[in-house]
Amino acid sequence: MVDEKIPNTIKIYLVKSLIGVKQSHRATIRGLGLKKINSSSVLEKTPETIGMINKIKYLIKCD
């Protein structure tokens, strides 16, 4: 899950559509910096981001 080039980072991809998803889950996706399917974001590995990722793990893929 950790990018070897930059320690303590996580790269996430949005792999499923937000149609029919709870409004709070949509807000979490936006908070992580994802907009469209197949968009990606590199985030710092903190307890806050890990919690957000766990909330919406059915919509994303982590590297």
OpenMM code with the backbone's topology and positions (N, CA, C; nanometers):
from openmm import Vec3, app, unit

residues = "MET VAL ASP GLU LYS ILE PRO ASN THR ILE LYS ILE TYR LEU VAL LYS SER LEU ILE GLY VAL LYS GLN SER HIS ARG ALA THR ILE ARG GLY LEU GLY LEU LYS LYS ILE ASN SER SER SER VAL LEU GLU LYS THR PRO GLU THR ILE GLY MET ILE ASN LYS ILE LYS TYR LEU ILE LYS CYS ASP".split()
positions = [
    Vec3(0.0806, -0.1199, 0.0000),
    Vec3(0.0000, 0.0000, 0.0000),
    Vec3(0.0851, 0.1266, 0.0000),
    Vec3(0.2074, 0.1212, 0.0449),
    Vec3(0.2912, 0.2398, 0.0547),
    Vec3(0.3730, 0.2565, -0.0731),
    Vec3(0.3751, 0.3781, -0.1255),
    Vec3(0.4556, 0.4091, -0.2431),
    Vec3(0.6031, 0.4079, -0.2026),
    Vec3(0.6854, 0.3317, -0.2726),
    Vec3(0.8259, 0.3164, -0.2368),
    Vec3(0.9047, 0.4453, -0.2567),
    Vec3(0.8653, 0.5285, -0.3518),
    Vec3(0.9396, 0.6504, -0.3812),
    Vec3(0.9225, 0.7546, -0.2705),
    Vec3(0.8022, 0.7686, -0.2204),
    Vec3(0.7731, 0.8654, -0.1154),
    Vec3(0.7192, 0.7873, 0.0052),
    Vec3(0.7943, 0.7818, 0.1151),
    Vec3(0.7468, 0.7053, 0.2303),
    Vec3(0.6219, 0.7688, 0.2918),
    Vec3(0.5418, 0.6848, 0.3535),
    Vec3(0.4184, 0.7261, 0.4220),
    Vec3(0.3156, 0.7893, 0.3292),
    Vec3(0.3039, 0.7382, 0.2066),
    Vec3(0.1997, 0.7846, 0.1159),
    Vec3(0.1196, 0.6653, 0.0644),
    Vec3(-0.0035, 0.6938, 0.0253),
    Vec3(-0.0930, 0.5927, -0.0307),
    Vec3(-0.1496, 0.6488, -0.1598),
    Vec3(-0.1510, 0.5684, -0.2646),
    Vec3(-0.2124, 0.6079, -0.3909),
    Vec3(-0.3444, 0.5338, -0.4027),
    Vec3(-0.4528, 0.6085, -0.4226),
    Vec3(-0.5850, 0.5481, -0.4331),
    Vec3(-0.6479, 0.5848, -0.5667),
    Vec3(-0.7319, 0.4933, -0.6176),
    Vec3(-0.8038, 0.5096, -0.7434),
    Vec3(-0.9523, 0.4891, -0.7177),
    Vec3(-1.0357, 0.5718, -0.7773),
    Vec3(-1.1804, 0.5521, -0.7730),
    Vec3(-1.2166, 0.4547, -0.8837),
    Vec3(-1.2721, 0.3380, -0.8494),
    Vec3(-1.2989, 0.2350, -0.9491),
    Vec3(-1.4481, 0.2090, -0.9698),
    Vec3(-1.5344, 0.2623, -0.8845),
    Vec3(-1.6778, 0.2431, -0.9010),
    Vec3(-1.7484, 0.3770, -0.9067),
    Vec3(-1.8650, 0.3776, -0.9681),
    Vec3(-1.9443, 0.4980, -0.9835),
    Vec3(-2.0046, 0.5416, -0.8504),
    Vec3(-2.0328, 0.6703, -0.8391),
    Vec3(-2.0941, 0.7247, -0.7185),
    Vec3(-2.2467, 0.7283, -0.7266),
    Vec3(-2.3029, 0.6755, -0.8349),
    Vec3(-2.4481, 0.6727, -0.8494),
    Vec3(-2.5066, 0.5778, -0.7455),
    Vec3(-2.6021, 0.6253, -0.6693),
    Vec3(-2.6684, 0.5443, -0.5685),
    Vec3(-2.5909, 0.5289, -0.4391),
    Vec3(-2.4861, 0.6073, -0.4213),
    Vec3(-2.4024, 0.5990, -0.3019),
    Vec3(-2.4503, 0.7027, -0.2010),
    Vec3(-2.4377, 0.6722, -0.0723),
    Vec3(-2.4776, 0.7653, 0.0331),
    Vec3(-2.4071, 0.8993, 0.0174),
    Vec3(-2.4746, 1.0049, 0.0586),
    Vec3(-2.4196, 1.1394, 0.0458),
    Vec3(-2.2917, 1.1554, 0.1282),
    Vec3(-2.2841, 1.0926, 0.2449),
    Vec3(-2.1635, 1.1038, 0.3277),
    Vec3(-2.0447, 1.0337, 0.2624),
    Vec3(-2.0708, 0.9254, 0.1891),
    Vec3(-1.9633, 0.8564, 0.1182),
    Vec3(-1.9154, 0.9395, 0.0002),
    Vec3(-2.0066, 1.0094, -0.0664),
    Vec3(-1.9678, 1.0993, -0.1755),
    Vec3(-1.8793, 1.2114, -0.1235),
    Vec3(-1.9150, 1.2655, -0.0072),
    Vec3(-1.8357, 1.3723, 0.0517),
    Vec3(-1.6965, 1.3220, 0.0893),
    Vec3(-1.6878, 1.1982, 0.1339),
    Vec3(-1.5581, 1.1393, 0.1676),
    Vec3(-1.4719, 1.1249, 0.0430),
    Vec3(-1.5324, 1.0815, -0.0673),
    Vec3(-1.4595, 1.0692, -0.1938),
    Vec3(-1.4043, 1.2053, -0.2361),
    Vec3(-1.4861, 1.3080, -0.2275),
    Vec3(-1.4415, 1.4427, -0.2641),
    Vec3(-1.3307, 1.4899, -0.1696),
    Vec3(-1.3430, 1.4566, -0.0421),
    Vec3(-1.2422, 1.4947, 0.0554),
    Vec3(-1.1077, 1.4294, 0.0297),
    Vec3(-1.1088, 1.3132, -0.0317),
    Vec3(-0.9845, 1.2443, -0.0661),
    Vec3(-0.9259, 1.2936, -0.1988),
    Vec3(-0.9975, 1.3824, -0.2668),
    Vec3(-0.9455, 1.4400, -0.3902),
    Vec3(-0.9796, 1.3620, -0.5154),
    Vec3(-1.0805, 1.2763, -0.5094),
    Vec3(-1.1218, 1.1976, -0.6253),
    Vec3(-1.2476, 1.2584, -0.6856),
    Vec3(-1.2569, 1.2574, -0.8191),
    Vec3(-1.3723, 1.3175, -0.8848),
    Vec3(-1.4447, 1.2209, -0.9764),
    Vec3(-1.3730, 1.1619, -1.0700),
    Vec3(-1.4344, 1.0734, -1.1693),
    Vec3(-1.3777, 0.9331, -1.1552),
    Vec3(-1.4420, 0.8381, -1.2207),
    Vec3(-1.3920, 0.7012, -1.2219),
    Vec3(-1.2522, 0.7016, -1.2831),
    Vec3(-1.1645, 0.6213, -1.2266),
    Vec3(-1.0239, 0.6075, -1.2653),
    Vec3(-0.9383, 0.7285, -1.2287),
    Vec3(-0.9921, 0.8250, -1.1548),
    Vec3(-0.9064, 0.9329, -1.1060),
    Vec3(-0.8248, 0.8791, -0.9890),
    Vec3(-0.7087, 0.9384, -0.9676),
    Vec3(-0.6214, 0.8903, -0.8617),
    Vec3(-0.5750, 1.0066, -0.7760),
    Vec3(-0.5296, 0.9734, -0.6570),
    Vec3(-0.4813, 1.0723, -0.5627),
    Vec3(-0.3737, 1.0084, -0.4776),
    Vec3(-0.2676, 1.0837, -0.4504),
    Vec3(-0.1615, 1.0373, -0.3616),
    Vec3(-0.1759, 1.1149, -0.2320),
    Vec3(-0.1967, 1.0418, -0.1235),
    Vec3(-0.2242, 1.1035, 0.0057),
    Vec3(-0.1225, 1.0600, 0.1090),
    Vec3(-0.1039, 1.1443, 0.2085),
    Vec3(-0.0178, 1.1107, 0.3203),
    Vec3(-0.0888, 1.0089, 0.4084),
    Vec3(-0.0141, 0.9147, 0.4598),
    Vec3(-0.0716, 0.8073, 0.5415),
    Vec3(-0.0860, 0.8559, 0.6850),
    Vec3(-0.2076, 0.8989, 0.7193),
    Vec3(-0.2393, 0.9433, 0.8544),
    Vec3(-0.3604, 0.8655, 0.9041),
    Vec3(-0.3873, 0.8669, 1.0340),
    Vec3(-0.5062, 0.7969, 1.0844),
    Vec3(-0.6356, 0.8497, 1.0228),
    Vec3(-0.6400, 0.9788, 0.9909),
    Vec3(-0.7603, 1.0364, 0.9312),
    Vec3(-0.7853, 0.9816, 0.7918),
    Vec3(-0.6813, 0.9766, 0.7088),
    Vec3(-0.6992, 0.9262, 0.5731),
    Vec3(-0.7262, 0.7760, 0.5731),
    Vec3(-0.6636, 0.7019, 0.6634),
    Vec3(-0.6899, 0.5579, 0.6729),
    Vec3(-0.8358, 0.5340, 0.7099),
    Vec3(-0.8898, 0.6143, 0.8009),
    Vec3(-1.0310, 0.6022, 0.8380),
    Vec3(-1.1236, 0.6325, 0.7222),
    Vec3(-1.0899, 0.7348, 0.6437),
    Vec3(-1.1717, 0.7689, 0.5274),
    Vec3(-1.1670, 0.6578, 0.4235),
    Vec3(-1.0485, 0.6009, 0.4032),
    Vec3(-1.0330, 0.4909, 0.3076),
    Vec3(-1.1128, 0.3694, 0.3518),
    Vec3(-1.1102, 0.3386, 0.4806),
    Vec3(-1.1863, 0.2237, 0.5310),
    Vec3(-1.3360, 0.2434, 0.5140),
    Vec3(-1.3825, 0.3659, 0.5216),
    Vec3(-1.5258, 0.3952, 0.5076),
    Vec3(-1.5751, 0.3671, 0.3662),
    Vec3(-1.4902, 0.3913, 0.2669),
    Vec3(-1.5340, 0.3807, 0.1268),
    Vec3(-1.4530, 0.2763, 0.0508),
    Vec3(-1.4024, 0.1752, 0.1203),
    Vec3(-1.3147, 0.0764, 0.0554),
    Vec3(-1.3831, -0.0019, -0.0555),
    Vec3(-1.5149, -0.0038, -0.0598),
    Vec3(-1.5862, -0.0747, -0.1661),
    Vec3(-1.5895, 0.0049, -0.2971),
    Vec3(-1.5461, 0.1313, -0.2943),
    Vec3(-1.5475, 0.2161, -0.4129),
    Vec3(-1.4086, 0.2401, -0.4710),
    Vec3(-1.3035, 0.2085, -0.3962),
    Vec3(-1.1681, 0.2461, -0.4366),
    Vec3(-1.0748, 0.1264, -0.4424),
    Vec3(-0.9561, 0.1511, -0.5005),
    Vec3(-0.8475, 0.0542, -0.5024),
    Vec3(-0.7241, 0.1264, -0.4526),
    Vec3(-0.6475, 0.0630, -0.3648),
    Vec3(-0.5275, 0.1239, -0.3078),
    Vec3(-0.4022, 0.0558, -0.3618),
    Vec3(-0.3000, 0.1350, -0.3834),
    Vec3(-0.1668, 0.0834, -0.4217),
    Vec3(-0.0651, 0.1326, -0.3220),
] * unit.nanometer
topology = app.Topology()
chain = topology.addChain("A")
for resn in residues:
    res = topology.addResidue(resn, chain)
    for name in ("N", "CA", "C"):
        topology.addAtom(name, app.Element.getBySymbol(name[0]), res)
